[in-house]
Amino acid sequence: DYNKWNQLPEKLIESYLLSSFIENDYESKQIVYLDTSIINFEADYTGNDNGVAILTVEYSIFTNIRQTNAPKIRKIYTTPLKNKNSSEFAQAMSVNAFKFAEDIINDCNKFSCELK
């Protein structure tokens, strides 16, 4: 599990999201575009004995690639660490990335409903 997070955070999150959302059936689905920035990707050991994995992201969802006025959504994901080691951090960050992917799905569903 550690090796899958042993790259630049931007590439890791991009790969995780691509693998989470790629489907073969695009005909019945509305395509949306996602503009994402990673604000924070770290282990914080200051307030908790074993620490906390923190992922802070800012993103916008667009229906048109040329759209520039979509609101930015900023979210912070935290997962407590059970131990102070790389493997535990990787596992906790995977949980954060999963929560982020779920929020994107929920936000896309809300956005699609508003467009109808």
C-alpha positions in Angstrom: 0.0 0.0 0.0 2.9 2.4 0.7 4.3 2.2 -2.8 1.1 3.4 -4.4 1.5 6.7 -2.6 5.3 6.9 -3.3 4.9 9.6 -6.0 4.0 13.3 -6.3 0.6 14.0 -4.6 -0.9 15.5 -7.8 -0.1 12.4 -9.9 -1.3 10.1 -7.1 -4.7 11.8 -6.8 -5.1 12.1 -10.5 -4.4 8.4 -11.0 -6.8 7.5 -8.1 -9.6 9.6 -9.5 -9.1 8.3 -13.1 -9.3 4.7 -11.9 -12.4 5.6 -9.8 -14.4 7.2 -12.6 -13.5 5.6 -15.9 -16.4 3.9 -17.5 -17.0 2.4 -20.9 -20.7 3.6 -21.3 -20.5 7.3 -22.0 -23.6 7.5 -24.2 -26.2 7.9 -21.4 -24.1 10.0 -19.2 -23.4 13.7 -19.1 -19.6 14.4 -19.2 -18.3 16.8 -16.6 -14.9 18.3 -16.3 -13.0 18.6 -13.0 -10.4 21.2 -12.2 -8.6 20.2 -9.0 -5.8 21.7 -6.9 -4.2 19.9 -3.9 -3.7 22.4 -1.2 -2.3 20.1 1.5 -1.1 16.5 1.6 0.6 15.7 4.9 0.9 13.8 8.1 0.3 16.0 11.1 1.7 14.7 14.4 1.2 17.8 16.5 -2.3 17.2 18.1 -2.6 13.4 18.1 -0.2 10.8 19.6 -0.1 8.9 16.3 -0.9 11.7 14.0 -3.5 12.5 11.3 -3.3 12.2 7.5 -4.6 15.4 6.0 -5.7 16.0 2.4 -7.0 19.5 1.5 -8.3 20.0 -2.0 -10.0 22.7 -4.0 -12.0 21.8 -7.1 -14.6 23.0 -9.6 -17.0 21.0 -11.7 -17.7 22.1 -15.3 -20.1 20.9 -18.0 -18.2 22.7 -20.7 -14.4 22.6 -21.0 -14.4 26.3 -21.9 -16.4 27.3 -18.8 -14.5 29.5 -16.3 -17.1 30.7 -13.8 -17.8 27.5 -11.8 -17.6 28.0 -8.0 -14.5 26.5 -6.3 -15.3 23.9 -3.6 -12.7 23.5 -0.8 -12.7 20.4 1.3 -10.5 19.0 4.1 -10.2 15.2 4.7 -8.6 13.8 7.8 -8.0 10.3 8.9 -6.3 9.4 12.2 -3.1 7.4 12.0 -2.8 4.2 14.1 1.0 4.2 14.0 3.8 6.6 12.9 5.0 4.8 9.8 4.8 5.2 6.0 2.5 2.3 5.5 -0.1 3.7 7.9 0.1 7.1 6.2 -0.4 5.5 2.8 -3.5 3.6 4.1 -4.9 6.7 5.7 -4.4 8.8 2.6 -6.1 6.2 0.6 -9.1 6.6 2.9 -9.0 10.4 2.3 -8.8 9.9 -1.4 -11.8 7.6 -1.3 -13.8 10.2 0.6 -12.8 12.8 -1.9 -13.9 10.6 -4.8 -17.3 10.1 -3.0 -17.7 13.8 -2.6 -17.0 14.4 -6.3 -19.7 11.9 -7.2 -22.2 13.5 -4.8 -21.3 17.0 -6.1 -21.6 15.8 -9.7 -25.0 14.3 -9.0 -26.2 17.6 -7.4 -24.8 19.5 -10.3 -26.5 17.3 -12.9 -29.9 17.7 -11.1 -29.5 21.5 -11.1 -29.0 21.4 -14.9 -32.3 19.7 -15.7 
